């Protein structure tokens, strides 16, 4: 086969736009690039500035270039008898056909392949499929992104890399891929068919490096073989060794491993604090800012204690990101630094693991909701099985539609066959559970801690000592888990998986099986199933109606909650139920009765079938249906709990989105105060709980956290240690905080015209002074939208890009990566960007905080907590709103300085920080940057001056 890899640069992406540059790389039969053809083309229309900015191609480059006719005359012979390849090939193909047509040639009728598809299938774990990032990942030279010859050549090498990956896959996997695409009349189907034939001709194949099971090639061995780390050692390696001696050995090994390793005072203090808490069986609150090295600050004492006393230490993080960082970065480092073998296992919520039984079932039945997309996802996963040892969905880049697919193949307790599952010994979830069982330290997340409590401690291995990282989120997660949160689709998904129509759904699948089973009872069972269908349809219609009625209770105003466009929120009070609530309750009662009948009949029938039918292979189907009936029973109770509205200790509310109306409905019932439950589950039960985060104190005091988390009794009985570690950074030299004191103020989540104009102008001037590299944090999505377009206009002539959350597509990670990858850019973000975003070094020089991050006072949970404080004769603003906002503000500030080399500026546009009586709490809580306030017009000259001084200092230091 001969491939031609094509790339065009054009004046835009409309059909009226023209080609300005062509690049074509020819790959010969021996899989080498034998020729690269490249030319500019003279267009008949001007090149827009945006395109020049993106590609670097100017009017000068094309003014003496040949016209389209000439170029096509040279190019067409090269396209003879080739397979056309491109990155997002549809774009280039459309322009090719149109150019052939314009210049009088016949259209291209050969095969067409897209490197995007190949990358997704062969590299399912790549975090981005953008050509520049992929080239960097593969070490492919790509000097001039967005120029056609460079793009075509880079794409050719990426394509060859994919073919190499294909050659390394086991024959069985290639057969699976060919089988998946066989039904598709597509060029991909043709390609995999050809690849399979070629493979089968090669005869004897090496089977090294893979485990083969039930016609799948896997990377994973049986988990039964995993034993504790020191299984072969008779003596405890820490017998008679103190923590100081252990740390000396670790430091010695770290120095050998990392020549630049230096001890950090704050980290040493933290090691001592955590060890003291473990030894004295006390709890600890320890605030450790960026740069402390807090992961090692708690992992080393955890390993020491776990190994010495032969008991597990549990570590919990809030985000999966941090869990991954511990797995990828910190644990491998410690494996080399600790002088004896130990095991640290990562254990997540069950739905993060692939259920191989469900996956096998889905593939063999080709049970695809939208075949084109789902075949692609299935192909990714078939290849992924040859690579993954964990079966964890975080390793996969499934794209937007992947979430629904994953839900149908994720592990869950209700549909698990346990030991009777044919895949049991290969099962990823049971593997993770077993690894946690034999580990010294188990790394889990806050969600799983609470799921474990609700499951009566059946999920996590037993533990007495617990470390909670990102502890400022603990209360929030507790509320969500100890309360109730349900979406409109939670119920709909369960109903449609049971029965969508008479052909699709698990009940129709069962009915087809029963029809083919000769037994009188089968006829009865089919009759029961037929009787369940109309009840399920009735439930779906009633639930739709109830959701619409609940949604219509919400006021039509969209400033109820920031963060989303047109987001509505309504709190429901137990004492003052909305009018017509009886009508809604009657409808809920109807659903309750119907579901009760369905679940009772369904479960009884399932038990009968189980007893009668031993061996006709329906075990997995019956288990799945049983799981769905259990889900319905849970959902039935949840709706009832919510609709009763009868608990004074709970706050009830509904949320929805103006665009999707009742389909976006979410219902919540959350305990107002979780401190008692936290105290019961953790601080009374566990010997030692260590809580750490960069933001636990407000105005140098831990009192707010002690109240929120239920630690007062521990504090009163001398069971609580607290520690505020000094920052390793010199903030006075590294950060300048500027407040424009004459800046206009603004009420609510929308800015008036004067405020927005001033803000846009000031942000633009600052961005020019700092050459972009600026993160702007908003508290309301609506204000971000107000600023996005005008700021973009202001900065386009300066060559500075503006990236806006929700305005430009992509997840937080993708937007952050784009921001880091572009020399001069400004990133606008709301809530999720205030924390967890890590942009070290030069990429981020300035941070603008538009308003102090107070939670909207009318959010139901904030409102209910405030009412409670008022009853206790406390000031809710000072006891709740200010501390919450200070912690968020500190998180935002923490984005700026991530290492001892970072320098930067923070601009706070909210003058309340100077004028109000509570402003000082915000300023005092920061780690000591240089603070100055001045009139707005003096701000930019001051910033430029400060940055110049910093640059001079850096040169001196070098």
NUZAZA-695237 format. One record per residue (C-alpha): residue number from 1; x, y, z. Coordinates in steps of 0.5 Angstrom, whole numbers, plus 500, padded with zeros to 3 digits. Layout:
BEGIN
- NUM:X:Y:Z
...
% end
This chain:
BEGIN
- 1:500:500:500
- 2:502:507:499
- 3:500:513:503
- 4:499:520:501
- 5:499:525:507
- 6:496:531:506
- 7:495:538:509
- 8:492:545:507
- 9:493:551:510
- 10:487:556:508
- 11:484:563:509
- 12:478:560:514
- 13:474:554:514
- 14:468:556:510
- 15:467:554:503
- 16:468:560:500
- 17:475:560:503
- 18:481:559:499
- 19:488:554:500
- 20:494:558:501
- 21:499:553:502
- 22:499:545:501
- 23:504:540:504
- 24:504:533:502
- 25:508:527:504
- 26:509:520:501
- 27:510:514:505
- 28:512:508:500
- 29:511:501:501
- 30:517:500:505
- 31:514:505:510
- 32:519:510:509
- 33:517:518:507
- 34:520:518:500
- 35:518:525:498
- 36:515:531:501
- 37:512:536:496
- 38:510:543:499
- 39:508:550:496
- 40:505:556:497
- 41:499:558:493
- 42:496:565:491
- 43:489:566:493
- 44:484:571:490
- 45:482:574:497
- 46:486:577:502
- 47:489:573:508
- 48:485:575:515
- 49:490:577:520
- 50:487:571:525
- 51:490:566:520
- 52:496:570:519
- 53:497:570:527
- 54:495:562:527
- 55:500:560:521
- 56:505:565:521
- 57:503:566:513
- 58:503:573:511
- 59:501:576:504
- 60:508:577:502
- 61:509:569:503
- 62:504:568:497
- 63:504:574:493
- 64:509:571:488
- 65:506:564:489
- 66:504:560:483
- 67:496:559:483
- 68:492:554:484
- 69:492:551:477
- 70:499:550:477
- 71:500:547:484
- 72:494:542:482
- 73:498:540:476
- 74:504:538:480
- 75:500:535:485
- 76:495:530:482
- 77:500:525:479
- 78:502:524:486
- 79:495:522:488
- 80:495:517:483
- 81:493:510:487
- 82:495:512:494
- 83:491:512:500
- 84:490:519:503
- 85:491:520:510
- 86:490:527:514
- 87:489:529:521
- 88:482:531:521
- 89:482:529:514
- 90:475:531:512
- 91:477:538:513
- 92:483:537:508
- 93:479:532:503
- 94:473:537:502
- 95:478:543:500
- 96:482:537:495
- 97:475:536:492
- 98:473:543:491
- 99:480:544:488
- 100:480:538:483
- 101:473:541:481
- 102:475:548:480
- 103:481:546:476
- 104:478:541:472
- 105:480:534:474
- 106:476:528:476
- 107:474:527:484
- 108:479:523:488
- 109:476:516:489
- 110:481:513:493
- 111:481:510:500
- 112:481:516:506
- 113:484:515:513
- 114:484:519:519
- 115:490:519:524
- 116:485:522:529
- 117:482:515:529
- 118:488:511:529
- 119:491:515:535
- 120:484:514:539
- 121:485:507:537
- 122:492:505:538
- 123:494:510:544
- 124:487:510:548
- 125:491:514:554
- 126:493:520:550
- 127:491:526:554
- 128:490:530:547
- 129:490:528:540
- 130:492:535:538
- 131:497:534:533
- 132:503:539:536
- 133:502:536:543
- 134:502:528:540
- 135:508:530:536
- 136:511:533:542
- 137:509:526:546
- 138:512:522:541
- 139:519:526:540
- 140:517:527:533
- 141:520:534:530
- 142:515:539:528
- 143:518:546:528
- 144:512:550:525
- 145:505:548:527
- 146:500:550:522
- 147:504:550:516
- 148:502:545:511
- 149:509:542:510
- 150:511:541:517
- 151:504:539:519
- 152:504:534:513
- 153:511:531:515
- 154:509:531:523
- 155:502:527:521
- 156:506:522:517
- 157:511:520:522
- 158:505:520:527
- 159:501:515:522
- 160:508:511:522
- 161:508:511:529
- 162:501:508:529
- 163:502:503:524
- 164:508:501:529
- 165:504:500:535
- 166:499:496:531
- 167:505:491:529
- 168:506:490:536
- 169:499:488:538
- 170:497:481:539
- 171:494:477:533
- 172:487:476:537
- 173:487:484:538
- 174:487:485:531
- 175:482:480:530
- 176:477:483:535
- 177:478:490:531
- 178:477:487:524
- 179:471:484:527
- 180:468:490:530
- 181:469:494:524
- 182:467:489:519
- 183:459:491:519
- 184:461:498:518
- 185:462:499:510
- 186:468:504:512
- 187:475:505:510
- 188:477:503:517
- 189:473:497:516
- 190:477:496:510
- 191:484:497:513
- 192:483:493:519
- 193:481:487:514
- 194:487:488:510
- 195:491:488:516
- 196:488:482:519
- 197:490:478:512
- 198:497:480:512
- 199:498:478:520
- 200:495:471:518
- 201:499:470:513
- 202:505:471:517
- 203:504:465:521
- 204:507:463:528
- 205:506:469:532
- 206:510:471:539
- 207:505:471:545
- 208:510:474:550
- 209:508:479:554
- 210:500:478:554
- 211:495:474:558
- 212:490:470:554
- 213:483:469:556
- 214:476:468:553
- 215:479:470:546
- 216:481:477:549
- 217:489:479:550
- 218:490:482:557
- 219:496:486:560
- 220:493:483:567
- 221:495:477:571
- 222:491:473:576
- 223:491:478:582
- 224:491:472:587
- 225:498:472:586
- 226:499:479:589
- 227:502:478:596
- 228:504:483:601
- 229:511:487:600
- 230:515:483:605
- 231:512:476:605
- 232:519:473:604
- 233:522:477:610
- 234:522:474:617
- 235:523:480:621
- 236:520:487:621
- 237:525:491:618
- 238:523:497:623
- 239:525:493:629
- 240:529:497:634
- 241:529:503:629
- 242:527:510:631
- 243:523:515:626
- 244:529:519:626
- 245:534:513:624
- 246:529:511:619
- 247:529:518:616
- 248:536:519:616
- 249:536:513:611
- 250:531:516:607
- 251:534:522:606
- 252:541:519:604
- 253:538:515:599
- 254:534:521:596
- 255:541:525:596
- 256:543:520:591
- 257:537:519:587
- 258:536:527:586
- 259:543:531:586
- 260:538:537:587
- 261:535:535:593
- 262:535:539:599
- 263:531:539:606
- 264:526:543:607
- 265:525:546:614
- 266:517:546:613
- 267:517:539:611
- 268:521:536:617
- 269:516:540:622
- 270:511:536:618
- 271:514:530:619
- 272:515:531:626
- 273:507:533:627
- 274:504:527:623
- 275:509:522:627
- 276:507:525:634
- 277:499:525:632
- 278:500:517:630
- 279:504:516:636
- 280:500:520:641
- 281:493:517:638
- 282:491:525:637
- 283:488:528:631
- 284:492:534:627
- 285:490:540:623
- 286:496:542:619
- 287:496:548:614
- 288:502:547:609
- 289:502:552:603
- 290:505:550:596
- 291:512:548:596
- 292:512:544:603
- 293:512:538:600
- 294:506:535:604
- 295:505:529:600
- 296:512:526:603
- 297:510:530:609
- 298:505:525:611
- 299:507:519:606
- 300:513:517:610
- 301:510:517:617
- 302:504:513:614
- 303:509:508:611
- 304:514:508:618
- 305:508:507:622
- 306:504:502:618
- 307:510:497:617
- 308:513:498:624
- 309:506:496:627
- 310:503:492:622
- 311:497:496:621
- 312:494:500:615
- 313:494:507:614
- 314:489:510:610
- 315:490:516:606
- 316:484:520:603
- 317:485:526:597
- 318:479:530:595
- 319:481:530:587
- 320:482:524:583
- 321:488:528:580
- 322:492:528:587
- 323:490:521:587
- 324:494:520:580
- 325:499:525:582
- 326:501:520:589
- 327:501:514:584
- 328:505:517:578
- 329:510:521:582
- 330:510:520:590
- 331:510:513:591
- 332:515:511:585
- 333:520:516:588
- 334:519:513:595
- 335:519:506:593
- 336:527:508:591
- 337:528:512:597
- 338:525:507:603
- 339:530:502:605
- 340:525:496:605
- 341:520:494:600
- 342:513:497:602
- 343:506:497:598
- 344:502:503:597
- 345:495:501:593
- 346:491:506:590
- 347:483:504:591
- 348:478:508:588
- 349:470:508:587
- 350:468:502:584
- 351:465:505:578
- 352:472:507:576
- 353:474:500:574
- 354:472:496:568
- 355:467:490:569
- 356:470:485:564
- 357:464:481:564
- 358:459:487:562
- 359:465:489:557
- 360:465:482:554
- 361:457:481:553
- 362:457:488:550
- 363:462:487:545
- 364:459:480:543
- 365:452:482:542
- 366:454:489:539
- 367:450:492:544
- 368:451:499:541
- 369:447:505:542
- 370:450:510:537
- 371:454:505:533
- 372:459:509:529
- 373:461:513:536
- 374:461:506:540
- 375:465:502:535
- 376:470:507:536
- 377:470:507:543
- 378:470:499:544
- 379:476:499:539
- 380:480:504:544
- 381:478:499:550
- 382:480:493:546
- 383:487:496:545
- 384:487:498:552
- 385:486:492:555
- 386:493:490:552
- 387:496:496:556
- 388:492:497:562
- 389:494:493:569
- 390:488:497:573
- 391:482:498:568
- 392:481:505:571
- 393:477:509:567
- 394:482:515:568
- 395:487:512:564
- 396:482:513:558
- 397:481:519:553
- 398:474:517:551
- 399:472:523:548
- 400:465:527:550
- 401:460:521:548
- 402:465:516:552
- 403:461:517:559
- 404:455:514:557
- 405:459:508:554
- 406:463:507:560
- 407:456:507:565
- 408:454:501:561
- 409:461:497:562
- 410:463:500:569
- 411:463:495:575
- 412:458:496:580
- 413:456:492:586
- 414:449:490:584
- 415:451:486:578
- 416:457:483:581
- 417:457:475:580
- 418:463:475:585
- 419:467:469:585
- 420:462:465:580
- 421:464:470:575
- 422:468:467:570
- 423:473:474:570
- 424:473:474:577
- 425:481:472:578
- 426:482:478:572
- 427:477:483:575
- 428:480:490:576
- 429:476:492:582
- 430:477:485:586
- 431:484:486:584
- 432:484:493:587
- 433:481:491:593
- 434:486:485:594
- 435:492:490:593
- 436:489:495:598
- 437:488:489:603
- 438:495:487:602
- 439:498:494:602
- 440:501:498:608
- 441:498:505:605
- 442:492:505:602
- 443:490:512:598
- 444:483:513:597
- 445:479:519:596
- 446:473:523:600
- 447:468:520:596
- 448:470:513:598
- 449:471:514:605
- 450:463:516:606
- 451:461:510:601
- 452:465:506:605
- 453:461:508:612
- 454:454:508:608
- 455:456:500:606
- 456:457:499:613
- 457:465:499:612
- 458:465:493:607
- 459:469:497:602
- 460:475:499:605
- 461:480:495:609
- 462:480:496:616
- 463:484:502:619
- 464:485:506:625
- 465:490:512:622
- 466:487:516:617
- 467:490:522:613
- 468:486:527:610
- 469:489:531:604
- 470:485:537:601
- 471:481:537:608
- 472:478:544:607
- 473:473:540:602
- 474:471:534:607
- 475:465:538:610
- 476:462:539:603
- 477:463:532:601
- 478:460:529:607
- 479:454:533:606
- 480:453:530:599
- 481:454:523:601
- 482:450:523:608
- 483:445:527:604
- 484:441:525:598
- 485:443:528:591
- 486:439:525:585
- 487:438:527:577
- 488:432:527:573
- 489:436:522:568
- 490:438:517:574
- 491:431:514:574
- 492:430:515:566
- 493:437:511:565
- 494:435:505:570
- 495:428:505:566
- 496:431:505:559
- 497:436:500:561
- 498:431:495:563
- 499:426:497:558
- 500:426:502:552
- 501:422:498:547
- 502:420:491:546
- 503:426:490:542
- 504:431:494:547
- 505:433:493:554
- 506:435:488:559
- 507:428:485:560
- 508:426:484:552
- 509:433:480:552
- 510:431:476:558
- 511:424:475:554
- 512:427:473:548
- 513:432:468:552
- 514:425:465:555
- 515:422:464:549
- 516:427:459:546
- 517:427:455:553
- 518:422:449:552
- 519:418:450:559
- 520:411:451:561
- 521:414:456:566
- 522:417:460:561
- 523:410:462:558
- 524:408:465:565
- 525:415:469:566
- 526:414:472:559
- 527:407:474:561
- 528:410:477:568
- 529:415:481:563
- 530:409:483:559
- 531:405:485:565
- 532:411:489:567
- 533:412:493:561
- 534:406:498:561
- 535:408:499:569
- 536:415:502:567
- 537:412:506:561
- 538:407:509:566
- 539:413:510:571
- 540:417:514:566
- 541:411:518:564
- 542:409:520:571
- 543:416:521:573
- 544:417:526:567
- 545:410:530:569
- 546:413:530:576
- 547:420:533:574
- 548:416:538:570
- 549:412:540:575
- 550:418:541:580
- 551:422:545:575
- 552:416:550:574
- 553:416:551:581
- 554:423:555:580
- 555:423:562:579
- 556:425:565:572
- 557:431:568:574
- 558:438:566:573
- 559:442:570:578
- 560:440:565:583
- 561:447:561:583
- 562:453:563:579
- 563:457:558:575
- 564:452:556:570
- 565:448:560:564
- 566:441:560:566
- 567:441:556:572
- 568:435:556:577
- 569:435:554:584
- 570:429:553:589
- 571:429:552:596
- 572:423:548:599
- 573:422:549:606
- 574:419:543:611
- 575:414:548:614
- 576:412:552:608
- 577:411:547:602
- 578:409:550:596
- 579:402:551:594
- 580:399:545:590
- 581:404:540:593
- 582:399:535:595
- 583:398:534:587
- 584:405:533:587
- 585:405:528:593
- 586:399:524:589
- 587:404:523:583
- 588:410:521:587
- 589:405:516:591
- 590:403:513:584
- 591:410:512:582
- 592:412:509:589
- 593:406:504:589
- 594:407:502:581
- 595:415:501:583
- 596:413:497:589
- 597:409:493:585
- 598:414:492:579
- 599:420:491:584
- 600:416:486:588
- 601:414:482:582
- 602:421:483:578
- 603:425:480:584
- 604:420:474:585
- 605:420:472:578
- 606:428:473:578
- 607:429:468:584
- 608:424:463:581
- 609:428:463:574
- 610:434:462:578
- 611:432:456:582
- 612:429:453:575
- 613:434:455:570
- 614:441:452:572
- 615:445:452:566
- 616:443:456:560
- 617:448:462:560
- 618:443:467:563
- 619:447:468:569
- 620:450:475:568
- 621:443:477:564
- 622:439:475:571
- 623:445:479:575
- 624:444:485:571
- 625:437:485:571
- 626:437:484:579
- 627:442:490:580
- 628:437:494:576
- 629:431:492:580
- 630:435:494:586
- 631:437:501:583
- 632:429:502:582
- 633:428:500:589
- 634:433:505:592
- 635:431:511:587
- 636:423:510:589
- 637:426:511:597
- 638:430:517:595
- 639:424:520:591
- 640:420:519:597
- 641:425:522:602
- 642:425:528:598
- 643:418:529:597
- 644:416:528:604
- 645:420:534:606
- 646:419:533:614
- 647:426:533:617
- 648:428:540:620
- 649:435:538:620
- 650:436:537:613
- 651:436:543:607
- 652:432:541:601
- 653:432:544:594
- 654:432:543:587
- 655:436:546:581
- 656:435:546:574
- 657:438:549:567
- 658:434:554:563
- 659:436:551:557
- 660:434:544:558
- 661:428:545:563
- 662:426:539:567
- 663:431:534:563
- 664:436:538:567
- 665:432:537:574
- 666:437:535:580
- 667:434:534:587
- 668:438:535:594
- 669:437:533:601
- 670:443:535:605
- 671:444:535:612
- 672:445:542:615
- 673:450:540:620
- 674:455:534:619
- 675:460:536:624
- 676:456:531:629
- 677:457:525:624
- 678:464:527:622
- 679:465:527:630
- 680:462:520:630
- 681:465:517:624
- 682:472:519:625
- 683:474:523:631
- 684:471:519:636
- 685:472:512:633
- 686:479:513:630
- 687:486:513:634
- 688:489:519:629
- 689:486:523:624
- 690:491:528:620
- 691:488:533:616
- 692:492:537:612
- 693:491:543:606
- 694:494:549:604
- 695:488:553:607
- 696:485:551:613
- 697:486:557:618
- 698:483:564:617
- 699:486:570:620
- 700:492:565:623
- 701:486:561:627
- 702:484:554:626
- 703:477:555:630
- 704:473:556:623
- 705:475:549:621
- 706:474:546:628
- 707:467:548:628
- 708:465:546:621
- 709:469:539:622
- 710:466:537:629
- 711:473:537:633
- 712:471:542:639
- 713:471:536:644
- 714:477:533:641
- 715:480:540:642
- 716:477:541:649
- 717:480:534:651
- 718:487:535:649
- 719:486:530:643
- 720:487:535:638
- 721:494:538:635
- 722:495:544:631
- 723:500:546:626
- 724:501:552:621
- 725:508:551:617
- 726:512:557:615
- 727:512:558:608
- 728:518:556:604
- 729:518:561:599
- 730:520:569:600
- 731:513:572:598
- 732:515:579:600
- 733:520:578:594
- 734:516:573:590
- 735:509:576:590
- 736:506:583:589
- 737:499:584:591
- 738:496:591:588
- 739:489:594:589
- 740:486:599:585
- 741:483:603:590
- 742:479:608:586
- 743:476:602:582
- 744:468:602:582
- 745:464:597:586
- 746:459:592:583
- 747:453:589:586
- 748:450:582:585
- 749:453:577:579
- 750:453:582:573
- 751:457:588:572
- 752:454:595:570
- 753:457:598:563
- 754:462:603:567
- 755:464:597:571
- 756:465:592:565
- 757:469:598:561
- 758:473:599:567
- 759:475:592:568
- 760:476:590:561
- 761:481:596:560
- 762:485:595:566
- 763:485:587:564
- 764:488:589:557
- 765:493:594:560
- 766:495:589:565
- 767:496:583:560
- 768:500:588:555
- 769:505:589:561
- 770:505:582:563
- 771:505:579:556
- 772:499:575:557
- 773:501:570:562
- 774:495:572:566
- 775:489:568:569
- 776:483:572:571
- 777:478:569:576
- 778:471:571:576
- 779:466:569:582
- 780:460:569:576
- 781:460:566:570
- 782:455:571:567
- 783:461:577:569
- 784:466:572:565
- 785:461:572:559
- 786:461:580:559
- 787:468:581:559
- 788:470:575:554
- 789:468:579:547
- 790:471:586:549
- 791:477:583:552
- 792:478:579:546
- 793:477:585:541
- 794:482:589:545
- 795:488:584:545
- 796:487:581:538
- 797:491:587:535
- 798:497:585:541
- 799:497:578:539
- 800:495:576:546
- 801:490:570:546
- 802:484:570:550
- 803:481:563:553
- 804:475:563:556
- 805:472:557:561
- 806:465:555:558
- 807:466:560:552
- 808:472:556:549
- 809:470:548:549
- 810:474:543:553
- 811:475:541:560
- 812:479:545:565
- 813:485:541:564
- 814:485:542:556
- 815:484:550:557
- 816:490:550:562
- 817:494:546:557
- 818:492:551:551
- 819:494:557:556
- 820:501:554:558
- 821:502:552:550
- 822:501:559:548
- 823:506:564:549
- 824:502:570:550
- 825:495:568:553
- 826:490:570:558
- 827:485:565:561
- 828:478:567:564
- 829:476:562:569
- 830:470:561:574
- 831:469:557:580
- 832:473:550:578
- 833:479:555:577
- 834:480:557:584
- 835:484:551:586
- 836:487:545:583
- 837:490:548:577
- 838:497:548:577
- 839:501:552:572
- 840:508:553:575
- 841:514:558:572
- 842:514:563:567
- 843:507:561:564
- 844:503:565:569
- 845:506:571:571
- 846:499:575:573
- 847:493:573:577
- 848:487:578:577
- 849:481:577:582
- 850:475:580:580
- 851:471:580:586
- 852:472:577:593
- 853:469:569:592
- 854:463:570:597
- 855:458:564:596
- 856:452:567:594
- 857:448:568:600
- 858:441:565:597
- 859:444:558:596
- 860:440:554:600
- 861:445:551:604
- 862:449:557:606
- 863:442:560:607
- 864:440:554:612
- 865:447:555:615
- 866:446:562:616
- 867:439:561:619
- 868:442:556:624
- 869:447:561:626
- 870:442:566:627
- 871:438:562:632
- 872:445:561:636
- 873:445:568:636
- 874:452:568:632
- 875:453:573:626
- 876:453:568:620
- 877:457:573:616
- 878:463:573:620
- 879:462:566:622
- 880:461:563:615
- 881:461:567:609
- 882:467:571:611
- 883:471:564:613
- 884:469:561:607
- 885:471:566:602
- 886:478:567:605
- 887:479:560:604
- 888:477:560:597
- 889:481:567:596
- 890:487:563:599
- 891:486:558:594
- 892:486:563:588
- 893:492:566:591
- 894:496:560:591
- 895:495:559:584
- 896:501:564:583
- 897:507:562:586
- 898:508:554:585
- 899:516:554:586
- 900:521:558:589
- 901:523:561:582
- 902:516:564:581
- 903:515:571:581
- 904:508:574:580
- 905:503:580:581
- 906:496:579:584
- 907:491:585:582
- 908:485:585:587
- 909:479:589:583
- 910:474:589:589
- 911:476:595:594
- 912:472:592:599
- 913:478:589:601
- 914:481:596:603
- 915:474:599:605
- 916:470:594:609
- 917:471:592:616
- 918:472:584:614
- 919:477:586:609
- 920:483:585:613
- 921:482:578:614
- 922:483:577:607
- 923:490:580:607
- 924:492:578:614
- 925:491:570:611
- 926:496:571:606
- 927:503:568:606
- 928:506:575:606
- 929:506:578:599
- 930:508:585:598
- 931:502:589:598
- 932:500:596:595
- 933:494:600:593
- 934:494:606:588
- 935:489:609:583
- 936:488:605:577
- 937:492:609:572
- 938:498:608:577
- 939:497:601:577
- 940:500:599:570
- 941:507:603:571
- 942:508:600:578
- 943:507:593:575
- 944:512:594:569
- 945:517:597:574
- 946:516:591:579
- 947:517:586:573
- 948:523:589:571
- 949:526:589:578
- 950:525:582:578
- 951:528:580:571
- 952:534:584:574
- 953:534:580:580
- 954:534:573:576
- 955:540:575:571
- 956:544:576:578
- 957:542:570:581
- 958:544:566:575
% end
